[in-house]
Amino acid sequence: MEFLDPKLDAYVHQMTKEEPLVLQELNRETNAKVVLPRMLAGHLQGRVLSMLSHMIRPKFVLDVGTYTGYSAHCFAEGLQEGGKVVSLDVNDELAWIHEKYVKASEFGERIDIRFGKALEVIPDLHFDWDIVFLDADKENYINYYNLVIDKLKPGTYILADNVLWSGKILDEPSTMDQETKTLYEYSKMVKEDPRVENVLFPIRDGLMVARKK
């Protein structure tokens, strides 16, 4: 599915600064060698994540869903001195590409990739998160949110990717599959949660940004 009119999409990319060369290469290699390259954030969304990181200046970022590591690299660009992106993924089959690009990046020492089920790993992570980014199994978005929200300090951001889900969230609820239903319920829950402020940005496949009050 095209997320934007192709001509407008080309214009938007043309008017957005290129990502660093190491991320251009990671993008190319992901598309050439890895299954489901559509999962990679890509140029535009990656620059948005990098911009948010530079604006917030986080010390610690929790990245739930590494894939090939593109988003983790984007967040790492804006970290405070001594900061860290802890990126979680259940699939260690892509460790080869993680290692390659962590070594190649000037920000590689800021990226800590760990493997395991996020719902089991997160409780053992004792960091004062500034950003939490959800981009893993969609059916667990609500579980991830509930797992971290009470432990986050005021001013922490929770970002959730793919909340528009190629437009499927507009389907009749009775016809939605479980992933679509959870994404719809996630957005509704965040909007109604008095503990946060939120905006849903129509960037690529939808980026929900929530800030804890």
N, C-alpha and C positions, 0 to 999 in steps of 0.2 A: 504493500500500500504506500502511495506517495503521501507524505505528511504535509506537503505544501505544493502549490502550483510549481511545476518544474522551472519556469522562468524566474519566478520570485525566489525559489530555493537557490538557484544559481546566483542571483543578485545578492542574496543574504550572505552566501559563502564568499562571494567576491569582495564584499564590504566588511568582512571579518578577518582579522589578522590570522595568518597561518599558524598552526600549531608548531612546536619545536620539531626539528628534523627527526629526532628519535621517535616522536609520536607519529609522524608521517610514515616512518618505516614500520612501526608497530601496527598501524592501520593497514598498510599494504600486506604485511605478512599474515595478519589475522584473516584478511579477506582471501588470501591465496591458500592458506594451509589449515584453517580452523573451521570446524563445523559451526553453523549458525552465526556468520559474521555480522548479521543484522543486530546482534546483541551488543556490539561495540558502540560506545557513545558517539564516537566520530568527531569530526572537526568542530561543528557549531556547538553541540552540547558540551563537548570537552572544553571549549573556550569559555562557555558560561560557567562551568564548574570551577575552572581556574580563576575566573573573575570573582566569583563568590568567595573563593578561598582567599584571594588577595584582599577583598573587602573586609572579611570577617577576621582574617589573620589568626586562624585557629592554632592551638598548640597540639591538640589531639583530634584526629578524625577516625571514626569507625566506618569502614567501607564494607557493607554486607553484600557480597557477590562480586568476586574479583574478575571473573572471566579471563581475559588476557591482560588485565591490569591497566588499561587505558585510563579509566577514571581515577584510579589511585595515583597515577602519575600527575594528572591534572590537579588534584587536590594538593599534592606535595609541593607544587610550585609556589603556593601562597602561605605555607606554614611559617610560624614563628621559628626563631633560632631554637634548635633542640627539639623541634616538634616531630610528630610521627603520624603516619597513616597506617592504621592496623586494618588490613584487608583480609576478609574471610571468604573461603570458598570450600565447598564440599568436594570438589573435583581436583585431585592432584595430578591429573594427566596433562595439565597445561603448565606444570612447574618449569618445564624447559623454556617456555617463552617468557615466563615471569623472570627467571634467573637471567636470561639474555638481556632483557631490557632494563632490569634493575641495575645491572652492571654497566649498561651503556648510558644511563641517564645521570646527569649531574645531580639529580635529586634522589638517586637510588638509595642512599643511606637513610633516607627518611621513610622508606617504604618497608613495612613488615608484613609479609604475606603468611597467613596461617591456614591450615586445612582442618576441616571438621564440620560438623553440623552447627550452624551458627547459634541455634537455640541452646545448644549445650556448651558452646565455647564462650559466648558473651558473658554469662554470669561469672566466669573466672577472670575476666578482664577488668582490671582496676585502674581505669584511666578517667580523668575528668574531661569527658568528651565536649568538644565545641561544635562539631558537626557529626551527625549520623546520616549515612547515605544508604538507602534501601534500594537494592537492585538485584535481588536474588529471587528465590521462588515466590511467586506472587501470592500463592495461597497462604503464605505465612507473614505477609506484611503486617496484619493486625497483631499477630503474636509478637513480632519484633518490636513494634511500637509500644505495646503494653509491657514488654520486658524492660525497656529502657526509660520510658517517659518519667517515671517517678524519681529516678536516680539522676536525672539531668538537672543542671543548674539553670536558673533563669538566663535567657539569652542564647541558649543552645539551639541550633537549627537541626531539624529533621527533614531531610530531602527524600522524596520517593519518586523513582523513575517509572515510566510506562503506565501512568495512571489513566491515560486516555485509551490505551490498549487497542490501537488501530480503529478507534471508533466503536468498538464492541460494547462499551459501557452505555451506549444509547439503545441497545437492544432491550426488548421486554425482559424484565427480571426472570420470568418463568422459562425463558429460552437461553439464559446465560449459562455458560459452563462455570465450573468452580473458580477458576482463575479470574474470569471477568467479574463474577459476583463479588469476590473478595476485594478486588480493586475498587469497585463501585462502593462497597461498604466501607472500605478504608477511607476514601475521600470524604464520604458522608460523616464518618466518625471524627475525622480530623477537623472538619468544618464546625462540628457541634461540640468539640471538646473545649471547655472554658479555660483550660490550662494553656492554650496556644493561640497564636494568631496565624493565619494561613493565607496563601495565594496559590492558585493553580495556574501555572504558566503553560501556554500551548506551545512549548518548545519541543520539537520533534514528536515523540509519542506521549508528551505530557509530563511535566515535572511539578510535583506538589512540594511547596516550600512552607514549612511550619516553624515558628519560633516560639520557644517556651517563654511564657510570661514570667 
